[in-house]
Amino acid sequence: MNTIKVGLVQMSCASDKAANIQKSVSEIRKCAARGANLVVLQELHGSLYFCQTEDTDMFNLAEPIPGPSTEIFSAVAKETGVVLVTSLFEKRAAGLYHNTAVVFENDGSIAGKYRKMHIPDDPAYYEKFYFTPGDLGFDPIKTSVGKLGVLVCWDQWYPEAARLMALAGADLLIYPTAIGWESTDIQEEKDRQLNAWMISQRGHAVANGLPVISINRTGFEADPSGVTNGITFWGNSFVSGPQGEIIAQFQAEKEQTEVVKIDLTRSENVRRIWPFLRDRRIDAYRDITKRFRD
């Protein structure tokens, strides 16, 4: 498939899990009606971003794979005939949980899954309390629209993750995301953070000669503990081409669902003029696996 139509769903979430899921399903159907072959949902779209606090009750949100949510999204993928990238809080076993992206083929079958590898632990982003680092590696998921290099949020800051997906033959990189501003940051700092976020992912597109899809949530979510002023998720979901060019960009504080066309042949053409993979000095990169070069 040389050209794909990708549906991106940028939405706010509420405390009602069933309502969030049905909202996602409704937007998937809208994308399919507009001709999408692939639909991508944001990180943890079934719930509020519960990682603002450390609360053992939040583990009740987790579910197995397959499970109730995967049954729903399997059905809607089959109904609409789209390849679907979803995100959920996976319960693998008692006391063992992951932040997991599940990809469905257009016949409703599970094409594969990816467990978030890089887990942050920052004020209002206490993910290490909830998520065990992934153990499935950086392997693209094969689908009818191509090999999807699915990564999740904090993974987007790491060039190694993007590179390993590219080296394994990914046709595009996909980042379901939940990232935003803490309200006490000054505007200049907010601008720097947003720009860094976009620059990093566009850099992955350039360095690997691949399109990048980044789908973020939007809306304000209060901190249940009251320790911080909550998070305003900054939206700005975007699609970048293989030279870092912006193909589409969403607004910040607005729910949006759009279908964006991506020409996959551009990757081949760009890699011919910028043959970064050819010129890599793989004989000299041994130290990249060290924590730091003392």
WOVEN-V990057 format. One line per field, one symbol per residue. phi: phi as a letter, one per 40 degrees, with the letter a starting at -180 (. if undefined). A space follows every 50 residues. Layout:
# WOVEN-V990057
phi=???
This chain:
# WOVEN-V990057
phi=.cbbbbcbbbacbbccccccccccccccccccccgccbbbbccfccaccc ccbbacccccccacbcadccccccccccdcgbcbbbaaccccadgbbbcb cbbbcccgccciabbdccbcabdgbccccbbcdcbcgbbcbcbcbhcccc bbfddccbccccccccccgdcabbbcabaabccccccccdccccccccdc cccccccbgbcbbbbbcbgcbccdcgcbcgbbccffdabbccbgcccaac ccbacabbbbcbcccccccccccbcccccccccbbdcccccacc
